[in-house]
Amino acid sequence: MSGKKNVRRKPILLALLVGLCGNATLATLSVSELAFSVFPIISLALAAYVLYQEYLSAPMEGDTPVCTLLSFLVGVFGYSAFLRTQFPEMGTNYLSVMITLVLVIWLAIKMGVAERPVPEAEAQK
């Protein structure tokens, strides 16, 4: 339709990492099956700091804020699905997997990855 979307990739990847590390930190502190580790806490602090610095250095224009939020939620629900796959006694991971898939599809559409190619005749108009 409008061609290439103007969405920056760095904040999206950092938001995914913050979502993963945030959920891993909460799981490390609250799930008894997991051994305590300081690494999710350190990586959460570093990823959040770098994301904040990225936010301060360049404005988020276009669909970047929405894509960043979607990426954060993909990280949270994706780690939850992974954790429930690893420890089945915690419950089913069906809802987490379905929410993650819907969010990934929505993110792909927002970023312009899942768009159909525009025929050359329509692109020249």
Steps between C-alpha positions, in 0.01 A plus 500: 500500500725776623819306433766453765400577858723728706546289814832493683618151594725574799226605748291204391777251572582669830133491604491127421806452719347706782184290485694174508730611780218653703298182493813294569578719802149462640509125435838466666375680809158334524507149344632239737606259222755748366836548663584859591726678255618859497544508122137580407509792743825634353381457141166666582677803647739529205232452234266749666784754530596463133134524392462818704815649346369410154171669585684817606732510198250472216128569475263210453302580188236318304411152621814457711328547842226249418752251361716545811205422727407197291859376513508541879181295533638234265800469731283471812256245360770313310706440812189399688422241232859376507497470879173308500637267233807435710296442818163343403387484862458881490206461263424516134677733263224508238377851582853642513589346164182627333545852636864497387407388149231767466741768622777383262259510205379846601862616537590364157208683342586827680865478396412429139658154494172320425381733223436377153735635235352786300488440123720735301206652313340615827832609652567746217165680540 
